[in-house]
């Protein structure tokens, strides 16, 4: 039985890797120690991806997310578990606001 050749007509190829930040760059931009950043990843408070070597990589927005976490920690004296809850609620509120803005205005 022969296998047909792959159909490449609809294949998508990335022309460049998406820009991402290393652990050290992310930590430096946020003004934090890399171990704290690593800890926040392990607590699922910050998203990161790992490559085949296990190296952490972050989105360009990670320093902003870290600043948000630090503001909650310092400004409200929240522990990391509470910060996770607050971040989830803030994200949920943001999604609801976007949804409300995209709805047509009610008459009257």
C-alpha positions in Angstrom: 0.0 0.0 0.0 1.5 3.3 -1.0 0.9 6.5 1.0 0.0 9.6 -1.0 2.4 12.5 -0.8 1.5 15.2 1.6 -0.7 18.1 0.3 1.4 21.3 0.8 -1.1 23.6 -0.9 -2.6 24.6 2.5 0.6 24.3 4.6 1.6 27.4 6.6 5.1 28.1 7.4 6.3 30.7 9.9 8.7 33.1 8.3 10.2 34.1 11.6 10.0 32.9 15.1 7.7 34.9 17.3 9.6 37.4 19.5 10.0 36.0 23.0 12.0 36.9 26.0 14.4 34.8 28.0 14.1 34.3 31.8 17.0 36.7 32.4 15.6 39.4 30.1 12.1 39.1 31.6 13.4 39.3 35.1 15.7 42.3 34.4 12.9 44.2 32.6 10.6 43.6 35.6 13.3 44.4 38.2 12.9 41.0 39.8 15.3 38.1 40.5 15.0 35.3 38.0 14.2 32.7 40.7 11.2 34.7 41.7 10.0 34.8 38.1 10.6 31.0 37.9 8.5 30.6 41.1 5.7 32.7 39.7 5.7 30.4 36.6 5.5 27.3 38.8 2.6 28.8 40.7 0.8 29.4 37.4 0.7 33.2 38.0 2.8 33.8 34.9 2.7 32.1 31.5 5.8 30.7 29.9 6.7 28.1 27.4 9.6 25.7 27.4 11.7 24.7 24.4 13.1 21.3 23.7 16.0 22.0 26.1 13.7 23.0 28.9 14.5 26.7 28.7 11.8 29.1 29.8 10.6 31.7 27.2 8.1 34.5 27.8 5.9 36.7 25.8 6.9 40.3 25.4 4.1 41.3 27.7 5.4 39.2 30.6 7.2 42.2 32.3 3.8 44.0 32.4 2.1 41.0 33.9 4.9 40.8 36.5 4.4 44.4 37.4 0.7 43.7 37.9 1.5 40.8 40.2 4.0 42.9 42.2 1.4 45.7 42.6 -1.1 43.3 44.0 1.5 41.7 46.3 2.8 45.0 47.6 -0.2 47.3 47.4 -2.8 44.9 48.8 -0.5 42.6 50.8 -1.9 39.5 49.0 -0.4 36.1 49.1 0.3 34.3 45.9 -2.9 32.2 46.1 -5.0 35.3 46.5 -3.1 37.0 43.6 -4.1 34.1 41.4 -7.8 34.6 42.2 -7.6 38.3 41.7 -5.8 37.9 38.4 -8.5 35.5 37.2 -11.3 37.9 38.3 -9.6 40.9 36.6 -9.2 38.9 33.3 -12.8 37.8 33.5 -13.9 41.4 34.0 -11.8 42.5 31.1 -13.4 39.9 28.8 -16.9 40.9 29.9 -16.2 44.6 29.2 -15.0 43.7 25.7 -18.1 41.6 25.2 -20.4 44.4 26.4 -18.7 47.0 24.2 -19.1 44.8 21.1 -22.9 44.4 21.6 -25.2 46.7 19.7 -26.7 49.5 21.9 -30.1 48.7 23.2 -32.9 51.0 22.0 -34.2 53.6 24.4 
